[in-house]
Amino acid sequence: MVLLLPVLFAPGLTLIGRVLACFMPLVLSGTFRISRIRDGWLQSQLFMGFVPVRTHKCKLATVVYIGTKYGGSEPGVGTFVLFGPLQYFFGYIFDFLIPAIGGPYELWLETAKGHEFVVWQGFNQEHFEKNLELLQNQTGAEIKTK
């Protein structure tokens, strides 16, 4: 919030301009996922701009598969052709700045009832492996690659 103070006091900006200038930093810094394991339950909650968007909860005993995915989250050639090199470059930047919705490493759970949901997403392979080990120790579920 302290970083937004210069925007609030910048001369020549209208009130709408000040609000819009604060919007993107707020979304970038406030988009994250929190996943918790407590008393045999896993709860995963996604926040966008510090506002809770989606919450998933499941009993760890009902988890059948732990899904792993390493995929290209990078923008494709179509992005380059349609929007140019600047948009192509910013695709990488936003994926890096908001790994909760753009990182190439992904862990998701599938329950016995067929419900699937993401519990972790990011860029760090070490964090990916630690989280995968934690989930496998807690659930005993089979690992499935997407």
N, C-alpha and C positions, 0 to 999 in steps of 0.2 A: 504494500500500500504506500509505503514511503516513496517508492520509485514513481508513483503516479502524481505526486505533489507538483513537479514542474509542469505537467500538463494542465493541472487545475489552475495554476497561476500564470500560464503563458499569455502574453498580451496578444490581442488580435483574434482570439478564438471565440466563437459564439458558444453558448451553452451546449447546443447540439454537437458542435465540433469537439468540445471537451469530453462529452460523454462517449462519442464514437472513438476518440483517441485512447480512451481508457478501456474500451471493450476488448480489443485484441489481446493486450497483455493480461487482462483478467482471465480470458478464456485459455490462453496458453499456460499460465501458471496454475490455473484451477482445474485442469483436466487430468484426472488420475483415477486409478482403480485401487480399492482397498479390499483385500480378501483376508478373512479371519477364520481360524479353526478354533472352535470352543465347544467343549462338552460333546464331542462326536458330531458336530454340525459344521458345515462350511458356509460362510456367507460372503458373497462377492458383490461389491457395490461400485458402480461407475459414477463419477462426478464429472460434470462439464461446467466450467466456470464456477466451481465450488457448489453447484446445485446438483443434488442427487438425481440421477437420470434413471438408472435401472438397478434393481437389486435382485439377486438370485440367492436362494438358500436351499441346501439339501443335506440330508443325513449322510455322513461319510460311508456308512454301511451299505447304502443303496447305490454307490458308485460302481459301475461295471467296467468302464474304460477311462483311462487318462489319455486324452488326445494330445499329441505333440505336432507342431507344425513349424516348419521353417520355410517361409515363402518369400518371394520377392514382393515386398510392399512398395517397391519403387514404381514411379510413374512409367507408363509404357510409351512406345513410339507414337501412339495415337495422341497422347497428351502433348508431345513435342510438336506434332504436325498441326493439331488444332489450336493450341494456345501459345506455342513458341518456346524458345529456350528458357525464358525467365520463369514461366509456370513449371516447366520440367524441373528446374533447379529448386524452386520453392516446394515442390512435392517432396523432395528429399529432406529439406529443412524442416517442414512441418511434421514429417514422420519421426524425425529425430527429436523435435521439441515436445511432441505429444506421443510418447511411446505407448501409452495406454490404449490408443486406437490406431497406431501405425507401425509398431515395431515388427520385425520379421519373425522373432521367436514368439510362439504362442502355446499356452497350455489351456486346455479346456477339459471339462468333465462331462461324462455321459452317464445318466442314472439308469436304473433298471426299467423305468417307465419310458425311456427314450428321450428324456430332456437333455439338451446339450447347452452348455454355457461356458464362456471364457472366464478363467480365473486369474490369468496373468498374461501380459504381453509386453515385450520390450526388445532391447538391442543387445543386452549383455548375456553372453553364453554361460558364464559362471553362475549368474543369478538364475538363469533358465535351468541349469543342471541341479542347483540346490533346491529350487522349488519343485522340480520333478521328483527328486529323491524324497522330499518331505511329503508330497502327496502320495507317493507310492507306499511309504512307510505307514501313513495314516489310513490308507484305504485298502491296500493289498490288491488293487485293481490292475488289470492288464493294460499295458501301454499300447496305444494304437497311433499310427502315423497317418496324418491326412495328406 
